[in-house]
Amino acid sequence: MGDAAVERWLASRTPEHGVRGRLARGTVVGEWRVGVFLGAGLSAEVYRVQNVRFGHEGALKLLVDASRGLKERFLAEEDAIRYLSLPALPQFHGSGTVNGSPYYVMEYLQPLPDPMPRADVPRFMNKVAKAVHMLHDAGYVHRDLKPGNILRRMNGDPVLIDLGLIKRRGTGPDPIGRHAKGISVVDGKPVGVGTLDFAAPEQLLKGEWSVQSDIFALGKLLSFFYEGMPPYYVKPIIRRATRAQPGDRYATANDFAAAIRHRHRPLILCVAGVLLAVAGVAFALVRDPQPVPEKANTQYSAEEKPGEQGNADEGPTKPETEEVEYGKQPDEGDVDYLARMMPLAEAGDAVAQTAVAEAYFYGRGAETNREVAVSWYRLAASGGNADAQASLGLCLFRGWGCEKNIEEAADWYGKAAEQGNLGAMTDLAFCCLNGFGVERDLAKGFDLAMKAALRGHAPAQTLVGECYLEGLGVEADEERGEMWLYRAARQDNKRAQMLLRYR
């Protein structure tokens, strides 16, 4: 009989309404006493059972229809549980026959909550993805991941069940492949390669499968557990996992898990940390600017620029110039300091203009006025001051004191980054990684972040860590990602500390 005829035969069959188990309660099968009848599909029935010798519980699965290749699928599933012996799969307790029908017993597992609390979804799906990666690492692809095929232990850990479609990836001995033949039956319907709402298109349309086929199903599961309404910061994970081409999805289930761990808080928080760091540097310039030079038009090289941060272990680099730089004496008040800077700023000195802008931005020596601050930032930025360019980019990015303009912000970030401003380099890296104001360029974004990170800039170190964890512009490397996060966390970077807490 051809495949089409087999499918028509299966489609005509449905479980009888009100079906009852074939094994009476109290029947002893091997070492197991039959308890509650849990349910039935087209080919098998499942019972809750108890071991008569030791008292522990299990779930007995009994084959009741061995025709049309269903027996082979049943035996393949039994072998997968027996021989793979993975924590991601049920524990195998034994097997045998009753009245000529094969059965096997696995550990008794709990159903998932319906619906799952939204707050529990990220942590649970992280565990599911790790379980799937464990199966992949053992050399197999599940091919039928869906809510009904995931149960959980008492401690909440997910367990993958219904392994009738499992396939060996790569070469090597396959203890379960001897039974992996015939058609598949899922949810009472004949399907060759998975379940319609969760199977990857290459499975359904071409009969092809890979690790990325399971990753597609993980994306669908993530959407399902959010009841089709995931938070906005989860949507990019789902989109990437369920892309039409397998090569465009996450490379591994571990990469998918990492994305959940690090994006169940909005990724945009990363730019908040970067921008706050830039604002902190700007505020430091107002609180403790550099000494005043005798010449108002003193120019600094990238290596001599005041306020530049050096290696984290060495502290800030100090200008090598012997000239006196801008700054206020400790006993001067903010008002006096602003009064001293204003004439120099009006005379066109970019450093003084930056100091005046900071005074208005933070209300130090003048009433807070971000519009006035932005006007001074523009003058200083046009004069080539990197700190003003970075701060102007920040204002344009956030719409502080001016109309928001992401493209212009990225342009000023670029100018400041060319002069070695670490905050601007990090901000521009973030823009490149996300396509904010510039064409998305993962490699360029990672390179910029790394340059700033190597010079000890904590927000850049955090961004580099996330790039390694998520494979953005660089090959994913969880160990290196955590290393960079720890570096940033030691500098009290809050984002890095938060990410490490949730790992």
C-alpha positions in Angstrom: 0.0 0.0 0.0 1.4 3.4 -1.0 2.0 6.3 1.4 -1.0 8.2 0.1 -3.3 5.2 0.8 -1.8 4.7 4.2 -2.6 8.4 5.0 -6.2 8.1 3.8 -6.6 5.0 5.9 -5.3 6.7 9.0 -7.4 9.9 8.4 -10.5 7.7 8.4 -9.8 6.5 11.9 -10.5 8.4 15.1 -10.4 7.2 18.7 -13.7 6.0 20.0 -15.6 8.5 22.1 -15.3 7.8 25.8 -12.6 5.1 25.1 -11.5 3.2 28.2 -8.2 1.5 28.8 -7.8 -2.2 28.0 -6.1 -2.9 31.2 -8.3 -3.0 34.3 -7.3 -1.1 37.3 -5.4 -3.3 39.8 -4.1 -5.6 37.0 -0.4 -6.5 37.6 1.8 -6.3 34.5 5.3 -7.5 35.2 6.3 -5.7 38.4 3.7 -2.9 37.9 0.2 -2.6 39.2 -2.1 -0.6 36.9 -3.7 2.5 38.4 -5.4 5.4 36.6 -5.9 5.3 32.8 -4.3 8.5 31.6 -5.3 8.5 27.9 -5.0 6.9 24.5 -4.0 7.8 20.9 -4.4 5.8 17.8 -1.6 3.4 18.6 -1.1 3.4 22.3 -2.6 3.7 25.8 -1.0 5.2 28.8 -1.5 4.2 32.5 -0.3 5.5 35.8 1.3 2.4 37.5 3.1 1.6 40.8 5.9 -0.9 41.3 4.7 -3.7 43.5 8.2 -4.3 45.0 9.5 -0.9 45.6 6.4 1.3 45.5 7.7 4.0 43.1 5.3 5.2 40.4 5.7 5.1 36.6 3.8 5.6 33.4 3.1 2.4 31.3 2.7 2.9 27.6 1.0 0.0 25.8 0.9 -0.5 22.1 -2.7 -1.3 21.0 -2.3 -0.9 17.2 0.7 -2.5 15.6 -0.4 -2.0 12.0 0.9 0.4 9.3 4.3 0.9 10.8 3.1 2.1 14.2 4.9 -0.8 16.0 8.2 0.4 14.5 7.6 3.9 15.8 6.7 2.6 19.2 9.8 0.4 19.5 12.0 3.3 18.2 10.7 5.5 21.0 11.3 2.7 23.6 14.9 2.3 22.4 15.5 6.1 22.5 14.5 6.2 26.2 16.3 3.0 27.0 19.7 3.6 25.2 20.1 7.3 25.2 19.5 7.6 29.0 19.5 11.5 29.0 18.2 13.8 31.7 16.2 15.5 28.9 14.3 12.2 28.4 12.2 10.1 30.7 13.9 7.5 32.8 13.4 4.0 31.5 12.0 1.5 34.1 11.4 -1.6 32.0 9.5 -3.2 29.2 7.7 -6.4 28.2 4.6 -7.8 26.6 1.0 -8.2 27.9 -1.5 -10.3 25.9 1.0 -10.2 23.0 1.3 -6.4 23.0 4.6 -4.6 23.8 4.7 -2.1 26.5 7.4 -0.1 28.3 7.4 1.8 31.6 9.0 5.2 32.1 9.1 7.6 35.0 5.8 9.3 35.9 5.8 13.0 34.9 3.6 16.0 35.5 1.7 17.9 32.8 2.5 21.5 32.1 0.3 24.3 33.6 -2.3 25.5 31.2 -1.9 28.3 30.7 1.7 28.7 31.8 2.2 31.9 33.9 3.9 34.5 31.7 6.5 35.2 34.3 7.6 31.5 34.2 7.9 31.3 30.4 11.5 32.6 30.0 13.0 30.3 32.6 11.1 27.3 31.4 11.9 27.8 27.8 15.5 28.3 28.6 15.4 24.8 30.2 13.5 23.3 27.3 16.1 24.7 24.9 18.9 23.2 27.0 17.1 19.8 27.0 16.8 20.0 23.2 20.5 20.9 22.9 21.3 17.8 25.1 19.4 15.6 22.6 21.2 17.2 19.7 24.6 16.8 21.5 23.8 13.1 21.8 23.4 13.0 18.0 19.7 13.1 17.5 17.0 15.5 16.3 13.5 15.3 17.9 11.5 16.5 14.9 8.2 16.7 16.8 8.6 19.3 19.5 5.2 20.7 20.6 3.5 21.5 24.0 2.0 18.0 24.2 5.4 16.4 23.9 6.9 18.2 26.9 6.2 17.2 30.5 8.0 18.1 33.7 9.4 16.6 36.8 8.5 17.6 40.3 11.3 20.1 40.4 10.0 21.8 37.3 12.6 20.5 34.8 11.1 19.8 31.4 11.3 16.3 29.8 10.9 15.5 26.1 8.5 12.7 25.3 6.9 11.1 22.2 10.2 10.2 20.4 8.6 8.3 17.5 10.0 10.8 15.0 13.6 11.0 16.4 16.4 10.8 13.9 20.1 10.3 14.0 22.2 13.3 12.8 25.5 12.5 11.3 27.1 9.1 11.1 27.9 6.5 13.7 26.2 3.7 15.5 22.5 4.2 15.9 20.8 1.9 18.5 17.4 3.2 17.7 17.6 3.5 13.9 16.6 -0.1 13.3 13.0 0.8 14.2 12.8 4.3 12.7 10.6 3.5 9.7 7.1 4.0 8.5 4.7 6.8 9.0 4.2 9.0 12.0 1.0 9.6 13.9 0.6 12.8 15.9 -2.5 14.0 17.6 -4.6 11.4 15.9 -3.6 12.6 12.4 -1.2 11.1 9.9 1.9 13.3 9.4 5.1 12.3 7.8 7.5 14.9 9.4 6.0 16.6 12.4 3.0 18.6 13.6 1.6 21.3 11.4 1.7 24.3 13.8 5.2 23.6 15.0 7.1 21.7 12.3 9.6 23.7 10.2 8.7 24.3 6.5 11.5 22.2 5.2 10.0 19.3 7.2 6.5 19.8 5.9 7.3 20.6 2.4 10.5 18.7 1.6 10.8 16.1 4.2 14.2 17.6 5.2 15.3 18.0 8.8 18.2 19.3 10.9 19.1 20.8 14.2 17.5 24.0 12.9 14.2 22.2 12.4 14.0 21.7 16.2 15.0 25.4 16.7 12.1 26.4 14.5 9.8 24.4 16.8 11.4 26.1 19.8 10.5 29.5 18.4 6.9 28.3 17.9 6.8 26.9 21.5 8.0 30.3 22.8 5.2 32.0 21.1 2.7 29.4 22.2 3.5 29.7 25.9 3.0 33.4 25.6 -0.4 32.6 24.0 0.6 34.3 20.8 1.2 37.6 22.5 4.9 37.7 23.4 6.5 40.8 24.9 8.1 43.1 22.3 11.6 42.1 23.4 10.9 38.4 22.9 9.6 38.9 19.3 13.1 39.1 17.7 14.0 35.7 19.3 10.9 34.2 17.8 11.4 35.8 14.4 15.0 34.6 14.2 14.2 31.1 15.4 11.3 30.7 12.8 12.9 32.1 9.7 12.1 30.3 6.5 15.7 29.3 5.7 17.3 27.0 8.3 20.7 28.8 7.9 19.1 32.0 9.1 18.0 30.6 12.4 20.0 30.1 15.6 23.0 27.8 15.1 22.2 25.7 18.2 19.5 25.3 20.8 22.1 26.7 23.3 22.2 29.9 21.3 18.4 30.1 21.4 18.6 29.5 25.2 21.2 32.3 25.5 19.0 34.7 23.6 16.1 34.0 26.0 18.4 34.5 29.1 19.7 37.7 27.9 16.7 39.2 26.2 13.9 38.4 28.5 14.8 41.9 29.8 14.7 44.3 26.9 18.0 44.5 24.9 17.4 48.2 24.7 18.5 48.4 28.3 21.9 47.9 27.0 21.8 51.3 25.3 20.4 52.8 28.5 23.5 51.6 30.3 25.7 53.0 27.6 24.0 56.3 27.6 24.0 56.6 31.4 27.7 56.0 31.3 28.2 58.8 28.8 26.0 61.0 30.9 28.1 60.1 33.9 31.3 61.1 32.1 29.7 64.3 31.1 28.6 65.0 34.6 32.1 64.3 35.9 33.4 67.0 33.5 31.2 69.5 35.3 32.0 68.4 38.8 35.7 68.1 38.2 36.8 69.6 34.9 40.5 69.8 34.0 42.8 72.7 34.8 42.5 75.9 32.6 45.1 76.4 29.9 46.6 79.9 29.3 45.6 79.6 25.6 41.9 79.3 24.9 42.4 77.4 21.6 44.5 74.5 23.0 44.0 71.4 20.9 44.4 67.9 22.3 45.3 64.7 20.4 43.3 61.5 21.0 46.0 60.4 23.4 46.0 63.7 25.3 42.2 64.4 25.4 41.0 65.3 28.9 38.6 62.8 30.5 39.8 59.9 28.3 39.5 56.5 30.0 42.5 54.2 29.7 42.9 50.6 30.7 40.6 49.6 33.6 43.5 48.3 35.6 45.6 51.5 35.0 42.8 54.1 35.6 42.2 57.1 33.4 45.0 58.2 31.2 46.5 61.6 32.1 47.4 64.1 29.4 51.1 64.2 28.7 51.0 68.0 27.8 52.6 70.3 30.3 50.1 73.1 29.5 47.5 74.0 32.1 44.1 72.6 31.2 40.5 73.7 31.8 39.1 73.2 35.3 37.9 74.9 38.5 39.6 75.1 41.8 38.0 73.0 44.6 36.8 76.0 46.5 35.0 77.6 43.5 31.3 77.3 43.3 29.3 76.2 40.3 28.1 79.7 39.6 31.7 81.2 39.7 32.9 78.4 37.5 30.2 79.0 34.9 31.0 82.7 35.0 34.6 82.0 34.2 33.8 79.6 31.4 31.2 81.8 29.7 33.6 84.4 28.2 35.9 81.7 26.9 32.9 79.9 25.4 31.6 83.0 23.7 35.1 83.6 22.3 34.8 80.3 20.5 36.8 77.9 22.7 35.2 74.4 22.2 36.3 73.0 25.5 34.7 75.9 27.4 31.6 75.6 25.2 31.4 71.9 26.3 31.7 72.9 29.9 28.9 75.5 29.6 26.7 73.0 27.8 27.2 70.6 30.7 26.4 73.3 33.3 23.0 74.0 31.6 22.3 70.3 31.0 22.8 69.4 34.7 21.8 72.6 36.3 25.2 73.3 37.7 25.7 77.0 38.1 22.6 77.8 36.0 19.0 76.8 35.8 18.6 73.5 34.0 17.9 74.1 30.3 18.5 71.3 27.9 17.6 73.3 24.8 20.4 75.8 25.7 22.7 72.9 26.5 22.2 71.4 23.1 22.9 74.7 21.4 26.3 74.9 23.2 27.0 71.2 22.4 26.4 72.0 18.8 28.9 74.8 18.8 31.5 72.7 20.6 30.8 69.7 18.4 31.2 71.7 15.3 34.5 72.9 16.7 35.7 69.3 16.8 35.3 68.6 20.6 34.8 64.8 20.9 33.1 65.0 24.3 30.6 67.5 22.9 30.0 65.3 19.8 29.3 62.3 22.0 27.0 64.2 24.3 25.2 65.8 21.3 24.7 62.4 19.8 23.2 61.3 23.1 20.7 64.2 23.2 19.7 63.5 19.6 19.3 59.8 20.3 17.1 60.4 23.2 15.4 63.6 22.2 16.8 65.6 25.1 16.5 69.3 24.5 15.9 68.7 20.8 13.9 66.7 18.3 15.0 63.1 18.3 17.1 62.3 15.2 18.7 58.8 15.3 20.5 59.3 12.0 22.2 62.5 13.1 23.0 61.0 16.5 24.8 58.1 14.8 26.7 60.6 12.6 28.0 62.5 15.7 28.8 59.3 17.5 30.9 58.4 14.4 32.8 61.7 14.6 33.5 61.3 18.3 34.5 57.7 17.8 37.1 58.7 15.2 38.8 60.7 17.9 38.8 57.8 20.3 35.9 58.8 22.6 35.0 55.5 24.3 31.4 56.3 25.1 30.7 57.3 21.5 32.5 54.2 20.2 30.2 52.0 22.4 27.1 53.9 21.4 27.9 53.7 17.7 28.6 50.0 18.2 25.1 49.6 19.6 23.7 51.5 16.6 25.5 49.2 14.2 24.4 46.1 15.9 20.8 47.1 15.9 20.6 49.2 12.7 19.7 52.4 14.6 20.5 55.4 12.4 23.0 53.4 10.3 22.9 50.3 8.1 23.0 47.2 10.4 26.6 45.9 10.4 27.2 43.2 13.1 30.9 42.9 12.3 31.5 46.7 12.6 29.4 46.9 15.7 31.4 44.2 17.4 34.7 45.6 16.3 33.9 49.1 17.7 32.7 47.6 21.0 35.8 45.5 21.3 38.1 48.5 20.7 36.4 50.4 23.6 36.2 47.3 25.8 40.0 46.7 25.4 40.5 50.2 26.8 38.6 49.4 29.9 35.2 50.9 29.1 32.7 48.9 31.1 29.6 49.5 29.0 31.6 48.4 25.9 32.7 45.3 27.8 29.1 44.5 28.6 28.2 44.9 25.0 31.1 42.6 23.9 29.9 40.0 26.4 26.4 40.1 24.9 27.8 39.8 21.4 29.7 36.6 22.3 26.7 35.2 24.1 24.4 35.8 21.2 26.8 35.4 18.3 26.4 39.0 17.1 29.3 39.9 14.8 31.4 37.1 16.2 31.1 33.3 16.7 29.1 32.6 19.8 31.3 31.7 22.8 29.5 31.5 26.2 32.8 31.4 28.2 34.2 34.5 26.6 30.9 36.3 26.9 30.8 35.6 30.6 34.4 36.7 31.0 33.6 40.1 29.5 30.5 40.5 31.7 32.6 39.8 34.8 35.1 42.4 33.7 32.3 45.0 33.4 30.6 43.8 36.6 33.8 44.4 38.5 33.6 48.0 37.4 30.1 48.1 38.9 28.3 48.1 35.6 24.7 47.4 36.5 23.7 45.8 33.2 26.5 43.3 33.4 25.7 42.5 37.0 22.0 42.0 36.1 22.9 39.6 33.2 25.2 37.6 35.4 22.5 37.2 38.0 20.1 35.8 35.5 22.5 33.2 34.0 
